[in-house]
Amino acid sequence: VDDYARRLPMLDVVVVVSSRDAVGSLPESVRPRAVVDVAHSVQKSLVLSWVPAAVLLGTDGLLAGGPVFGVDVVNQLVDDVVQEFEQVGFGQAEDEPAPA
């Protein structure tokens, strides 16, 4: 999660857990990114039936990617999003040219 947040600083990387107790079992650096899905409404509305799972929500609140399940596929989603941002030059320093 820390790596995802580092690679995607323009996005809010959030960890959704099912209980307050689960927050305590997360690495300390991840806890500030945790939200508790007490009523399981996030899980149900996004049909998140496996752990780990990931989704990408757009600024409009609509699904922009995923849901995906499993470590390898979640990592691939992050890689794809990073690549998309790099292709459009988003997040680069102002004096750094966008890739051709």
Residue pairs with C-beta under 8 A, 6 or more apart in sequence:
1 13
1 15
1 27
1 30
1 33
2 27
2 29
2 30
4 13
4 78
5 13
5 33
7 78
7 82
8 78
8 81
8 82
8 85
9 91
10 85
10 90
10 91
11 81
13 33
14 33
14 34
14 35
15 26
15 30
15 33
15 34
15 35
16 34
16 35
16 36
16 37
16 42
16 43
16 48
17 23
17 26
17 34
17 35
17 36
17 37
18 36
18 37
18 40
18 43
19 36
19 38
20 36
22 34
22 36
23 31
23 34
23 36
24 31
26 34
37 43
42 48
43 49
46 53
46 55
46 63
46 67
47 67
48 55
48 67
49 69
50 69
50 70
52 69
52 70
52 71
52 74
53 66
53 67
53 68
53 69
53 74
54 66
54 67
54 68
54 74
54 77
54 78
55 63
55 65
55 66
55 67
55 68
56 63
56 64
56 65
56 66
56 77
56 81
57 63
57 64
58 64
65 77
65 80
65 81
66 77
68 74
68 76
68 77
85 91
86 92
86 99
87 99
88 98
89 97
89 98
89 99
92 98
